[in-house]
Amino acid sequence: MRVWITRTEPGATRTARAVAALGHEPVVAPVLESRDLPATLPPHTAVAFTSAAAVEVYARLTPDRSAAVFAVGDATARAASDVGFADVRSAAGDGRGLARLIMADPPPGMLWPRAAAPAFDLAAALAGAVPVDPVAVYETRPVEPAPAPAFDAVLIHSPRAARRLADTLPPAAAGGRLALAISEAAAGPLRRLPWREIHVAAHPDEASLLAPLGKAPPAV
């Protein structure tokens, strides 16, 4: 099965390896691209990461790895560990789960390196409980021209990617094919197209997103 991976790099390459390990053919054609923003990080002893992309940009901005890390999910937590953080806690879920994790052991304040247009407002979720210093460290923007490779199934990792796909993919290209969305919010925009089926991940992580693909049958 040809599986179109729409997420930004470097995450797209990691997903491609996971798809290939299942015996499918990964087709990497991001619909969004990421760009670092000039940013200055204020002093902090705790940091919240709502994406692995934010971890990677943070690592380019500063060598400091002394802060306690609160990560939205396991993949983001692994990214934080990989760049050298020692105290890493994972919410193993979504933004609301991250807010609950932070409030269970609240720091006196925290830095939130984030996208310019985040899908979830962590500062608002923690308002009145934990002071949050949000700093936009990267932005995502549409890839031009919009890619449309040959594919049998497409993976959608974010609502913004879903909106981009729904706005640019010809309806005939969706007909008879599978769409796999990481959340209901990411699935919503896809419902404008005539997919054969839309799968929504049972849990907002990549393992759940890829679960419907299963193992490809061996070649004969």
N, C-alpha and C positions, 0 to 999 in steps of 0.2 A: 504494500500500500504506500502511495506517495503522500507524505504528511507535510503540509505547508506550515512552517514555523514563522509566525508573524512578529514575534517579540524583538526588541532591540538587542544589539550586541552589547556586552559579551554573553548575555544570557542565552541568546539564540544558539550559540555554538554549544553551550552546555546541554540545552534541550535536544539539539541534534544528536549528540552522543547517546542520550537516553533513548531517543526514538530508534536509532540504529541498533542499540542493544536489544530492543524488542523485535528486531528483524525486519523493520520497515525502512523505507527510503526517505530520509529527511530532505526537505526542500527548504533551504533557508532563504527567505525573502522578506525581511522586516518591512512593516508598513509605517513604522516610526523610527526616528533616529534620535540619539541622545547627544547633548552637547553640554560640556561643563560650563558653569557660570563663574565669573569672578566672585569670590566670597572670602570673608574674613570670619574665622570661627572665634567666638568669645570664650573666655576661660570656662571650663565645665568639669564636673566630676562624674556626670552621668550623661549618656547619649542614647537617644531612641532612633532606631533605623526602621523605616517602613519599606525598604527595598534593598536588595543586594547592590543595585546601581548606586544608591546613596553611600553604601559602605565603600565602594571602589573610589568614588569621588573624594570622600573624606580622607581616604588613605593617601590620595595624591596631594591633598591640601596640608596635611600635617603628619609628622612622624609619631605624635603622641598616641599611645595605646593604653594609657593608664585609667581611662574612664570605665565605669561600669556600663555595660551595654544591655539594652532592652531591645530585642529584635522581634519583628512582626511574625516571623515563621522560622522553620528550621533551616531553609536554604539561606535566608538572610543571616541567621546565627552562624552557619558554617562559613559564610563569606567573612563575617567579623572575626571569627577564630583564625581563618586563613591569613588575614592581614596582620595578626599578632595580638588581638585582644585576648586577655586571660579571663576576665569576669564577664561571661556572656549568658544571658537568659533568653529563652525563646518562648513566645506566646503560642507557637504552633498553630497559628490561625490567621485572623484578620485584624484590622485596625481596632475594632472594639475589644477583641481579645487582648491586644497589646495594652490598651488603656487599663483593662482590668489587672493585667500583670503588674503594671507600674503602680497602680493604686494599692495593690496588696503589700508592697514594700516601698513606699514612696520616697524618692530622694528629695533633698531640699530644693532642687531645681534641675532642669535638664536641657541639653541641646537637642534640637531636632533638625538634622541636615535633611533636606527634603527636595522633592521636585518643585519646579516653579508653580505647577498646577496639580497639587496632590489629589488623589482620589478620595482620601479620608483626612479630615481635619483633626489631627491628634491634639493640637493645642486646645481646641474647643471642647473635645471630649474630656480633657483633664482640667478644664477651667475651674478654679476654686479649690482644686485639690493639689496640683503640682504646677509650679511656675515653669512654663516652657518657652524656650528661646528658639523660634523657627528661623532657619536660614536656608534660603533657596540656593542649592549648590549645582543643580543641573536642570535642564529642560528637555522635553521631548517634542519633536515636531514631525509633521508628516513627511514621508519620503516622496519625492517627486522624480519621475512620474510614479503613480501607484503601481506596485508590482502585481502581477496576476499570473503566477506560474501554473503549469499543469499539476493538478493535485486530486487526491481522493478524499482527504480529510484535512481540516485546518484547525490549528491550535490557537486559542485566543487567551492571552494572559492578563488582559486589562480591559476595562470599559472603554478607554480611549482608543485602543487598537480595534475594538469591536466597532466603534462608531466610524473609524476610518475605513474599515473593510466594508461596512454596510453602505457607506457613501460612495464607494468607488468600484465595488465588484459588480459586474453585470449579473442580473438575476439568473441568466442562463448558465453562468459559471458555477452557481451554487446548487442548481437542480441536481438531485440524485447523489449529492455528496454529504459528508458528515461535518458538523461543526462541534468542536469540543471547547467549552468555556470554563474558565477557572472559578467563576462565581455567577450568581443570578444577575448581578449588575453587568457583568461582561456578556451574558447571554442576551440581555434585553435588546440591544440594537440589532443583533443578528436575526431577530424574528421577522424583520422586514424582508428577508430573502427566503426563497423556496427550497431550503435545505431538505434533504431526505430525513435528517434527524439532527436535533441539537442535544448534546449531552452536557449537563452541568455537573462539575466536579462535586462529589459528596463533601469534600473538605477543600479549603482554598490553598492547596499545595500542588506541586507538579506531579507527585505520585498519583494523586486522585485524578488529576487532569488526564494523565496518560492511561489510567486503568482501563477505559473502554477499548483501547487499541489491542490489549492483550498481546500475546506472542504471535508473531506471524507464523503460518505453517511453513515447514521446511520446503525448500525448492525441490522440484522433482524433474 
